[in-house]
């Protein structure tokens, strides 16, 4: 059971890094900037806040992954993992 949890958590962390990479790539190749127009401001603010949310969540899940590898979670003690999800 723990192996399935580790695989699923690893996959989720991978998707978080993948999303962050694609967002960075999109920012780097955008034809507009945050100061160009209302669209640019809204785009960068909304996607930036969502990206920040994904980065913080990925870090939280990364910490939970190492705690799970060290078997620090039990059936009655796993609040940190539930909060990360």
Beta strands, then each sheet from edge to edge (+ up, - down):
end
